[in-house]
Amino acid sequence: MEIAGRMTAAIRRVERLSAVRAVRSGLIHMIPILSIGAFALILQTFPIPAYQEFISRLGGGAVLKLLELVYSGTFGVLSVHMTYSISRAYMKQETDPEVVSGGASLSSLLAFFILAGAYLPGFGTDGMGPKSMFLAILTGLGASALYLQVYRLSHKGRRYLFSAGVDREFNRMLSTVVPIAVVAISFALLNLLVVLVFQVDSFRMLLSHAFDTLFAHISDGFLRGFCFVLLSSLLWFFGIHGSDTLEGVMQTCFVPGLAANQAAVAAGSAPETVLTKEFFDCFVLMGGCGAAICLLIAILLFSRNRARRGLGIAAAFPMIFNINELMVFGLPIILNANMLIPFLAAPLVCYSVAYAAVSSGAVPMITHEVAWTTPILLGGYIATGSLAGTVLQLVNVLLGILIYLPFVRLLDRESEENAQERYEEFVQFFRTHEQELVKNHLIDRGDIYGDIARELCADLRHGLDTELTLAYQPQYHYDGRCVGAEALLRWRHGLYGLLFPPLVVKLAEEGGFLPELEEAVLRRALEDYPAVLERFGEEVKLSVNVTGTTVVTPRFLQYCRQLNESDPFERKHICLEVTEQAALSFTGETLSTLRELRSMGLMLAIDDFSMGQTSLNYLKDSLFDVIKLDGSLVKGLFVHDNIQEIISSIAKLAKSLDLVVLAEFVETEREREFLHQVGCDCYQGYLYSPAVFLDEPPRKAGAA
């Protein structure tokens, strides 16, 4: 357990590194490019001859040409997009507003083209596509970091390098010339050093050259294929396109195998070569690198994380055709320490099982060419000419799912723990800034709090009828009788548990569905009414909160009319507690609405009543039945002497108007006794009971 704890702590430290966070964020922002490119590729290469003939003729070939252009603009220059995206994500972590972050992106692109060999004749999409992913990460991070350091040094103690007499934006961009130049020279020197020392055309060719040399010294057979799968997967994990980087190895060591088998069959002898390109495509790289189709199925069937399942759904169609960049970048798998073990183990197990099955004769040798985009099950059958190939694919998929499953659950647990931590920080932020946020929207924020607010807002809107629940806090008379119960909003979120109620109201208001929320609360309270009577007594009054902005709207009035027609309010004791989100405007229309609500048999209460002008305005038209003291008054009862005078005045005023006064937050007998002496005999608070769910056993914190 101690070792596991240390490993978990180490993984989390790695994940918090700014470079790792920048790579992950940059890859996620690549998803639109990947999605468009994947669909263009599928439409180009859909492995059915009749379709290929159709698409090549459609529009005189114009449609196919259009798809080729889209592919060239996405996957064809994928590493260029990635360089910019990672650099941008890295610089977003920079908090100094004076740093011209756009210069870092220019530096990174410049460094990328230098290392990729843009100076070489014939340089094109081959150098800018998936093969240069490692360069994209290296230059996106390295060039940005170097640019940032040089920029700070060259601007230390001064705002800009050049005169402020010219256009400000022009001046800012001139200030990036020195750091961009330093980055360009540094990466040019690095590229030159690699070219001279290793005798390659460019830095980009270094890895391919090294691996071609390495595999030339590994003997043919199981070990060579095993090392190929291991190295390819490991390269992918670090952001290097393993399949393309090892393309030379594939062409030299494995592509000739199919021709050898076909020649043997043509000569009337048995094929003997196990390892062919089709062997890896069909039985190892199912769904793409890392046997990713297994990960996809494990996520779709077993993950509890909504966002991860959404990614799986989005990635499913291209992964059927073995295009898995959406999953690799979106999860992400690259530099995700939690995914290293299964990402290596799944393809290695699939390779080993497939090698044993084919070499033993349980599955025929591969004698047919198969396009790499051929879907699973179909590919195994075509390659071997036997259903045994399909069965082998199924067996490998099941094994891969079993390997990925515990790690998918680990990801879920970590996501839940991290999300819970972020939510608690978010609630603390909300509590601290609640007054400031009255006029500002949480969902409009551009930081992590805004992200959480938008996520919660969407969840709340979606779960109005499923996740809403109510707790009830009883209200007692001084003589010990339970005279009422207040329905209190509770929202049981699937991930965060019970949400902070004021936050729920705030987000519902910002999301524009506060009226729906309040209607749902009233509806649920009415559904609970028989159970409330059974729990607290047949004569109790059921109080439900409604904001002042909602209670006077035609929509809410019409909703109450419908409820009243189906089950008249006059048969119940229902009180609407008007909470002062915004002061009521007592126009003829609003007064008419309140009177109609009372005529239905509903009682009205003023929540959080004080001696302010707004609260006193509620009394002039004799529409309210109950005054609920502002909780801050009760809490400050023995803190400030003038509060006792205020409460005494409110109690006298209420008595003269024949109104009931109810005090919230009553927690001690001393508070209750003072309130009783000034004429307040109804109480709600922990002295009697906290809010309870109806299916909970009674919890009484005090006695009358």
C-alpha positions in Angstrom: 0.0 0.0 0.0 2.9 2.4 0.8 4.5 1.7 -2.6 1.2 2.3 -4.4 0.7 5.5 -2.4 4.1 6.8 -3.4 3.5 5.9 -7.1 0.2 7.7 -7.0 1.8 10.8 -5.4 4.6 10.6 -8.1 2.1 10.4 -10.9 0.2 13.4 -9.5 3.4 15.4 -9.3 4.1 14.6 -12.9 0.6 15.6 -14.0 1.0 18.9 -12.2 4.1 19.9 -14.2 3.4 22.9 -16.4 4.9 21.1 -19.4 2.6 18.1 -19.0 -0.5 20.2 -18.4 0.4 22.3 -21.5 0.7 19.1 -23.7 -2.6 17.8 -22.5 -4.4 21.0 -22.9 -2.8 21.5 -26.4 -3.9 18.1 -27.5 -7.4 18.5 -26.3 -7.7 21.8 -28.3 -6.7 19.7 -31.4 -9.9 17.7 -31.3 -11.8 19.8 -33.9 -8.9 19.4 -36.4 -8.7 15.7 -35.6 -12.4 15.1 -36.0 -12.6 16.9 -39.3 -9.5 15.1 -40.6 -10.6 11.7 -39.4 -13.9 11.9 -41.2 -12.3 13.2 -44.4 -9.9 10.2 -44.3 -12.7 7.7 -43.7 -14.7 9.1 -46.6 -11.6 8.9 -48.8 -10.6 5.4 -47.9 -13.8 3.5 -46.9 -12.7 0.0 -47.8 -15.5 -1.2 -50.1 -14.7 -1.3 -53.8 -18.1 -0.2 -54.9 -17.9 2.9 -52.6 -14.4 3.7 -53.9 -15.6 3.6 -57.5 -18.6 5.8 -56.6 -16.6 8.4 -54.7 -13.9 8.6 -57.4 -16.6 9.4 -60.0 -18.8 11.7 -57.8 -18.8 15.2 -59.2 -16.2 14.1 -61.8 -13.7 13.5 -59.0 -14.2 16.9 -57.4 -15.6 15.4 -54.2 -12.6 13.1 -53.7 -10.3 16.1 -54.4 -12.2 18.1 -51.9 -11.7 15.4 -49.3 -8.0 15.2 -50.1 -7.7 18.9 -49.6 -9.4 18.7 -46.2 -7.2 15.8 -45.1 -4.1 17.7 -46.3 -5.1 20.8 -44.3 -5.7 18.7 -41.1 -3.7 15.5 -40.8 -1.4 16.5 -43.6 0.0 19.4 -41.4 -1.1 17.9 -38.1 2.2 18.6 -36.4 2.1 22.2 -37.3 -1.3 22.5 -35.7 0.0 20.7 -32.7 3.1 22.9 -32.3 0.9 26.0 -32.2 -1.7 24.5 -29.9 0.9 23.3 -27.3 2.8 26.6 -27.4 -0.5 28.5 -26.9 -1.4 26.2 -24.0 2.0 26.6 -22.4 1.8 30.4 -22.6 -1.7 30.5 -21.2 -0.1 29.5 -17.9 2.0 32.7 -17.9 0.5 35.3 -15.6 2.6 38.4 -16.6 0.3 40.5 -18.8 3.3 42.3 -20.3 4.6 39.1 -22.0 3.7 39.1 -25.7 2.7 35.4 -25.8 2.1 35.4 -29.5 5.8 35.6 -30.0 6.1 32.2 -28.4 3.9 30.6 -31.0 5.9 32.2 -33.8 9.1 31.0 -32.1 7.7 27.4 -31.8 6.6 27.3 -35.4 10.0 28.6 -36.6 11.8 26.0 -34.5 9.6 23.3 -35.8 10.3 24.0 -39.4 14.0 24.1 -38.7 14.1 20.7 -37.0 11.6 19.2 -39.4 14.0 20.0 -42.4 11.9 22.6 -44.2 15.1 23.6 -46.0 15.3 20.2 -47.7 14.2 19.7 -51.4 10.7 18.1 -51.6 9.8 19.0 -48.0 6.0 18.7 -47.7 3.2 17.1 -45.8 5.4 14.1 -45.0 7.4 16.3 -42.7 4.5 18.3 -41.3 2.0 15.4 -40.7 1.8 12.8 -37.9 5.4 11.7 -38.4 6.6 14.9 -36.7 4.4 14.8 -33.6 7.5 14.5 -31.3 9.0 17.6 -32.9 5.7 19.4 -32.3 5.8 18.6 -28.6 9.6 19.4 -28.4 9.3 22.8 -30.1 5.9 23.7 -28.7 7.3 23.4 -25.2 11.1 24.0 -25.7 10.9 27.0 -28.0 8.1 28.6 -25.8 10.1 28.2 -22.6 13.3 29.6 -24.2 11.4 32.5 -25.7 9.9 33.3 -22.3 13.2 33.3 -20.6 14.9 35.5 -23.2 11.9 37.8 -23.3 12.1 38.4 -19.6 15.9 39.0 -19.7 15.7 41.4 -22.6 12.9 43.4 -21.0 14.0 43.3 -17.4 13.3 46.7 -15.8 11.6 48.2 -18.9 8.2 47.9 -20.4 9.2 47.7 -24.1 12.5 47.5 -25.9 11.6 50.1 -28.5 10.2 53.6 -28.3 6.6 54.1 -27.2 6.1 56.8 -29.8 4.8 54.4 -32.5 1.7 52.2 -32.6 1.4 50.2 -29.4 0.8 46.8 -31.2 3.6 47.5 -33.6 5.8 48.3 -30.6 4.8 45.1 -28.8 5.7 42.9 -31.8 9.0 44.6 -32.3 9.8 43.7 -28.7 9.6 40.0 -29.7 12.3 40.2 -32.4 15.3 39.5 -30.0 13.7 36.5 -28.2 12.4 35.0 -31.5 15.9 35.4 -33.1 17.5 33.7 -30.1 15.1 30.8 -30.4 15.7 30.5 -34.1 19.5 30.5 -33.8 19.4 28.0 -30.9 17.3 25.5 -32.7 19.2 25.9 -35.9 22.5 25.2 -34.0 20.8 22.1 -32.5 19.7 20.8 -35.9 23.1 21.5 -37.4 24.8 19.6 -34.6 22.6 16.6 -35.1 23.2 16.6 -38.9 26.9 16.8 -38.5 27.3 14.2 -35.7 24.8 11.6 -36.9 25.0 12.1 -40.6 21.3 12.5 -41.2 19.4 15.0 -43.3 17.7 16.7 -40.3 16.8 16.4 -36.7 13.5 14.8 -37.7 15.3 11.9 -39.3 17.4 11.1 -36.3 14.9 8.7 -34.6 14.0 6.8 -37.8 17.7 6.4 -38.6 18.4 5.1 -35.1 15.6 2.6 -35.1 16.3 1.3 -38.6 19.9 0.5 -37.3 18.6 -1.1 -34.1 16.2 -3.5 -35.8 18.8 -4.6 -38.3 20.6 -6.2 -35.3 17.5 -8.0 -33.9 17.0 -11.5 -35.2 13.9 -12.3 -37.2 11.0 -14.0 -35.4 8.9 -13.4 -32.3 11.4 -11.1 -30.6 11.7 -8.7 -33.5 7.9 -8.3 -33.7 7.7 -8.0 -29.9 10.2 -5.2 -29.8 8.5 -3.5 -32.7 5.1 -3.4 -30.9 6.7 -2.4 -27.6 8.8 0.4 -29.1 5.9 1.7 -31.3 3.6 1.9 -28.3 6.2 3.5 -26.2 6.9 6.2 -28.8 3.2 6.9 -29.1 3.0 7.4 -25.3 5.7 10.1 -25.6 3.9 11.8 -28.5 6.0 10.3 -31.3 3.9 8.7 -34.1 5.3 5.2 -33.5 3.9 3.6 -36.7 5.3 6.3 -38.9 8.6 6.6 -37.1 9.1 2.9 -37.5 7.8 2.8 -41.1 11.3 2.0 -42.4 11.4 -1.0 -40.0 8.0 -2.1 -41.2 8.9 -1.8 -44.9 12.2 -3.7 -44.4 11.2 -6.4 -41.9 7.5 -7.1 -42.2 6.0 -5.9 -45.5 7.8 -8.5 -47.6 6.2 -11.3 -45.5 2.9 -11.1 -47.4 4.5 -11.4 -50.8 6.5 -14.4 -49.5 3.3 -16.1 -48.3 1.5 -15.4 -51.6 4.4 -16.7 -53.6 4.4 -19.9 -51.5 0.7 -20.4 -52.1 1.2 -19.8 -55.8 3.9 -22.4 -55.8 1.7 -24.9 -54.1 3.5 -24.9 -50.8 2.4 -23.8 -47.4 3.0 -20.2 -46.3 5.5 -19.9 -43.5 5.9 -16.1 -42.6 3.9 -15.2 -39.5 4.8 -11.5 -39.3 3.4 -9.3 -42.0 2.2 -5.8 -42.0 -1.4 -7.1 -42.1 -0.6 -9.2 -39.0 0.0 -6.1 -37.0 -2.9 -4.1 -38.5 -5.5 -6.8 -37.9 -4.4 -8.5 -34.7 -2.4 -5.9 -32.8 -3.3 -2.4 -33.9 -7.0 -2.9 -33.6 -8.6 0.5 -33.4 -5.2 2.0 -33.8 -2.1 2.0 -31.6 -2.3 0.4 -28.1 -5.1 -1.9 -29.3 -7.2 1.1 -28.6 -10.5 -0.5 -29.6 -10.3 -2.4 -26.3 -9.9 0.9 -24.4 -12.9 2.4 -26.3 -15.1 -0.6 -25.4 -14.0 -0.5 -21.8 -14.8 3.2 -21.5 -18.2 2.9 -23.2 -19.3 -0.1 -21.1 -17.7 0.6 -17.7 -16.6 4.2 -17.3 -18.8 6.3 -14.9 -17.2 9.6 -16.2 -19.7 11.4 -18.5 -17.0 13.4 -20.3 -15.0 10.2 -20.9 -18.0 8.4 -22.3 -18.7 11.3 -24.5 -15.2 11.2 -25.8 -15.7 7.5 -26.5 -18.8 8.1 -28.4 -17.2 10.8 -30.5 -14.1 8.6 -31.2 -16.0 5.4 -31.9 -16.7 5.9 -35.6 -13.2 6.7 -36.7 -11.8 4.0 -34.4 -13.8 1.4 -36.2 -11.5 2.3 -39.1 -8.4 2.2 -36.9 -8.1 6.0 -36.7 -7.6 6.7 -33.0 -6.0 10.1 -32.8 -9.2 11.4 -31.1 -8.8 9.0 -28.3 -5.0 9.3 -28.0 -5.2 13.1 -27.9 -8.6 13.5 -26.1 -8.2 11.2 -23.2 -5.2 11.9 -23.4 -2.9 8.8 -23.6 0.2 10.8 -24.4 2.2 11.5 -21.2 -0.7 10.1 -19.1 1.2 8.0 -16.5 -1.9 6.1 -15.5 -2.3 4.7 -19.0 1.3 3.7 -19.6 1.0 0.1 -18.3 -2.2 -0.9 -20.2 -1.2 1.0 -23.3 2.0 -1.1 -23.5 0.5 -4.4 -22.1 -2.6 -4.7 -24.3 -0.9 -4.7 -27.7 1.9 -6.9 -26.4 -0.6 -9.5 -25.1 -2.5 -9.3 -28.4 0.7 -9.7 -30.3 1.8 -12.7 -28.2 -1.6 -14.5 -28.5 -1.8 -13.8 -32.2 1.7 -15.0 -32.8 1.1 -18.2 -30.9 -2.3 -18.8 -32.7 -0.8 -18.2 -36.2 2.5 -20.0 -35.7 0.8 -23.1 -34.2 -1.7 -23.3 -37.2 -4.8 -22.6 -35.1 -5.3 -19.5 -37.3 -4.1 -19.7 -41.0 -1.2 -17.6 -42.2 -2.0 -14.3 -43.7 -2.1 -14.5 -47.5 -4.4 -11.6 -48.5 -3.7 -7.8 -48.5 -5.9 -5.8 -46.2 -6.2 -2.0 -46.1 -5.2 -0.7 -42.7 -8.6 1.1 -42.4 -10.6 -2.2 -42.7 -12.8 -2.6 -39.6 -12.2 -5.2 -37.0 -13.7 -8.7 -37.5 -13.8 -8.1 -41.2 -10.1 -7.5 -41.4 -9.2 -10.8 -39.6 -11.4 -12.7 -42.0 -10.1 -11.1 -45.2 -6.4 -11.4 -44.1 -6.6 -15.2 -43.3 -9.5 -16.2 -45.5 -11.0 -17.9 -42.4 -13.4 -17.2 -39.6 -10.6 -18.2 -37.3 -9.0 -14.8 -38.0 -12.2 -13.1 -36.8 -12.3 -15.3 -33.7 -8.7 -14.4 -33.0 -9.6 -10.7 -33.2 -12.5 -11.2 -30.8 -10.3 -13.1 -28.3 -7.7 -10.3 -28.4 -10.3 -7.6 -27.9 -11.7 -9.4 -24.8 -8.2 -9.7 -23.4 -7.5 -6.1 -24.1 -10.7 -5.0 -22.4 -9.7 -7.0 -19.3 -6.3 -5.2 -19.3 -7.7 -1.7 -19.7 -10.7 -2.2 -17.4 -8.9 -1.6 -14.0 -7.1 1.4 -15.4 -10.3 2.9 -16.7 -11.8 2.6 -13.2 -8.6 4.1 -11.8 -9.1 7.1 -14.1 -12.6 7.4 -12.9 -11.6 7.4 -9.3 -8.9 10.0 -9.9 -11.3 12.1 -11.9 -13.8 12.0 -9.1 -11.2 12.8 -6.5 -9.8 15.7 -8.5 -13.3 17.0 -9.4 -14.4 16.8 -5.7 -11.3 18.9 -4.7 -12.1 21.4 -7.5 -15.7 21.6 -6.4 -14.8 22.2 -2.8 -12.5 25.0 -3.8 -15.3 26.4 -6.0 -17.8 26.4 -3.2 -15.3 28.1 -0.9 -14.8 30.7 -3.6 -18.5 31.1 -3.9 -19.0 31.5 -0.1 -16.2 34.0 0.1 -17.5 36.1 -2.8 -21.2 35.5 -2.6 -22.1 39.2 -2.2 -19.8 40.3 -5.1 -21.3 37.6 -7.3 -24.9 38.9 -6.9 -24.4 41.1 -10.0 -21.8 38.9 -11.8 -22.3 35.6 -13.5 -20.2 32.6 -12.5 -20.9 31.0 -15.9 -19.3 33.9 -17.7 -15.9 33.5 -15.9 -13.0 32.4 -18.0 -11.2 30.5 -15.3 -11.6 27.1 -13.7 -14.5 28.4 -11.6 -16.3 29.3 -14.7 -15.7 25.8 -16.2 -17.2 24.2 -13.1 -20.1 26.6 -13.0 -21.0 25.8 -16.6 -20.6 22.1 -16.0 -22.9 22.2 -13.0 -25.4 24.5 -14.7 -25.8 22.0 -17.5 -26.1 19.1 -15.0 -28.7 21.0 -13.0 -30.8 21.8 -16.0 -30.6 18.1 -17.2 -31.4 16.7 -13.8 -34.4 18.9 -12.7 -36.7 15.9 -12.5 -34.2 13.2 -11.3 -31.7 14.7 -8.9 -33.8 17.3 -7.1 -34.8 16.3 -3.6 -36.1 18.1 -0.5 -35.2 18.1 3.2 -37.6 19.4 5.8 -36.8 21.4 8.9 -39.6 21.4 11.5 -40.9 24.6 13.1 -42.0 24.5 16.7 -44.2 26.5 19.0 -42.9 27.5 22.4 -45.3 25.0 24.0 -43.6 22.2 22.2 -46.0 21.6 19.3 -44.6 21.1 15.8 -46.5 23.7 13.8 -44.8 23.6 10.5 -42.0 22.3 8.3 -40.0 24.2 5.7 -39.1 22.4 2.5 -35.4 23.0 1.8 -33.9 22.5 -1.6 -31.3 19.7 -1.8 -29.6 18.6 -5.0 -27.8 15.3 -5.0 -25.2 15.4 -7.8 -24.0 12.1 -9.1 -20.3 13.2 -8.6 -20.2 15.9 -5.9 -23.0 14.6 -3.6 -25.2 17.2 -2.0 -24.6 20.6 -3.6 -24.5 23.9 -1.6 -28.2 25.1 -1.9 -27.5 28.9 -2.5 -25.1 27.8 -5.3 -27.9 25.8 -6.9 -30.2 28.8 -6.9 -27.5 31.1 -8.2 -26.7 28.8 -11.1 -30.4 28.2 -11.9 -30.8 31.9 -12.0 -27.8 32.4 -14.3 -28.9 29.5 -16.5 -32.3 31.0 -17.0 -34.2 28.1 -15.4 -34.9 29.4 -11.9 -38.7 29.4 -12.5 -38.6 25.7 -13.6 -36.5 24.9 -10.5 -39.0 26.6 -8.2 -41.9 25.0 -9.8 -40.2 21.6 -9.5 -39.6 22.3 -5.7 -43.3 23.2 -5.2 -44.4 20.1 -7.1 -42.1 17.8 -5.1 -43.2 19.4 -1.8 -46.9 18.8 -2.7 -46.0 15.2 -3.6 -44.3 14.8 -0.2 -47.2 16.5 1.7 -48.9 13.3 2.9 -45.5 12.0 4.2 -44.8 15.4 5.8 -48.1 15.2 7.7 -47.3 11.7 8.8 -43.8 12.6 9.9 -44.5 16.0 11.7 -48.2 16.0 12.5 -51.6 16.4 10.8 -51.8 20.2 11.6 -48.4 21.3 10.4 -48.0 24.1 7.8 -45.8 23.2 4.8 -43.6 26.1 3.8 -42.0 26.3 0.3 -39.5 29.0 -0.8 -40.2 31.1 -3.9 -38.1 34.1 -5.0 -39.7 37.4 -5.1 -39.0 37.7 -8.9 -40.9 34.4 -9.6 -43.9 34.6 -7.3 -45.5 37.5 -9.1 -45.0 36.3 -12.6 -47.9 35.2 -14.8 -46.1 31.9 -15.4 -46.0 31.0 -11.7 -49.5 32.1 -11.2 -50.7 29.9 -14.1 -48.7 27.0 -12.7 -50.4 27.4 -9.3 -53.8 27.6 -11.0 -53.2 24.2 -12.6 -52.1 22.7 -9.3 -55.1 24.1 -7.6 -57.5 22.7 -10.2 -56.1 19.2 -9.8 -55.9 19.3 -6.0 -57.2 22.5 -4.3 -54.7 24.2 -1.9 -57.5 25.0 0.5 -57.4 21.3 1.6 -53.8 21.8 2.7 -51.8 24.1 4.9 -49.3 25.5 2.3 -47.3 28.6 2.8 -45.1 30.3 0.1 -42.1 31.9 1.7 -41.1 34.9 -0.5 -37.3 35.1 -0.5 -35.9 38.5 -1.3 -33.7 37.8 -4.3 -35.0 41.2 -5.6 -37.4 43.6 -4.0 -41.0 43.1 -5.0 -42.5 45.8 -7.1 -45.9 46.5 -5.7 -47.8 47.4 -8.8 -51.4 46.8 -9.4 -50.5 43.6 -11.4 -48.3 42.1 -8.7 -50.8 42.9 -5.9 -53.5 41.2 -8.0 -51.3 38.2 -8.4 -50.6 37.9 -4.7 -54.3 38.3 -3.8 -55.2 35.5 -6.3 -52.6 33.2 -4.7 -54.1 33.9 -1.3 -57.6 33.3 -2.7 -56.5 29.8 -3.7 -55.9 29.0 0.0 -52.1 29.7 0.0 -50.5 31.5 2.9 -47.7 34.0 2.3 -44.6 34.6 4.4 -41.9 37.2 4.3 -38.5 35.5 4.5 -35.5 37.3 6.1 -37.6 40.1 7.5 -35.7 43.0 9.1 -36.6 46.7 9.8 -35.4 47.9 6.3 -37.6 49.9 4.1 -38.0 47.0 1.6 -39.3 44.6 4.3 -41.7 47.2 5.7 -43.1 47.7 2.3 -44.4 44.1 2.3 -46.7 44.9 5.3 -48.7 47.8 3.9 -51.2 45.8 1.8 -52.0 43.1 4.5 -51.1 40.3 2.0 -48.7 38.3 4.2 -49.5 35.9 7.1 -46.1 35.2 8.6 -42.9 37.2 9.2 -39.7 35.1 9.4 -36.9 37.0 11.2 -33.7 37.6 9.3 -31.4 34.9 10.5 -28.6 37.4 11.1 -30.8 39.1 13.7 -31.1 35.8 15.7 -27.4 35.0 15.3 -26.5 38.5 16.6 -29.0 38.5 19.4 -26.5 38.6 22.2 -23.7 40.2 20.2 -25.2 43.6 19.6 -27.6 45.2 22.1 -29.5 47.1 19.3 -30.6 43.8 17.7 -32.6 43.0 20.8 -34.5 46.3 20.3 -35.0 45.6 16.6 -36.5 42.1 17.3 -38.7 43.6 20.1 -40.0 46.2 17.7 -40.7 43.6 15.0 -42.6 41.4 17.4 -44.7 44.4 18.6 -45.4 45.4 15.0 -46.4 41.9 14.0 -48.7 41.6 17.0 -50.5 44.9 16.0 -50.9 43.5 12.5 -52.0 40.1 13.7 -49.0 38.4 12.0 -47.1 35.3 13.2 -43.4 35.9 13.9 -41.1 32.9 13.3 -37.4 33.0 14.2 -34.9 30.9 12.3 -31.4 29.8 13.5 -32.6 29.3 17.0 -29.9 27.1 18.6 -29.9 27.8 22.3 -32.5 27.9 25.0 -31.3 31.3 26.0 -32.2 32.6 22.5 -35.6 30.9 22.7 -36.4 32.4 26.1 -35.6 35.9 25.0 -37.7 35.6 21.8 -40.6 34.3 23.9 -40.3 37.2 26.3 -40.7 39.7 23.4 -43.6 37.9 21.9 -42.0 35.5 19.3 -43.3 32.0 20.0 -42.4 30.1 16.8 -39.0 28.7 16.2 -36.9 26.9 13.6 -33.3 25.8 14.2 -30.9 23.3 15.6 -32.3 23.7 19.1 -35.2 21.6 17.8 -34.0 19.8 14.7 -31.8 20.2 11.7 -33.3 19.7 8.3 -34.0 16.0 7.7 -35.0 13.8 4.7 -38.3 12.1 5.1 -36.8 8.7 5.0 -34.3 9.5 7.8 -35.0 8.6 11.4 -35.8 11.6 13.7 -32.9 13.7 14.7 -33.6 16.1 17.5 -30.9 18.4 18.6 -32.8 19.9 21.6 -36.1 19.7 23.5 -38.9 22.2 24.0 
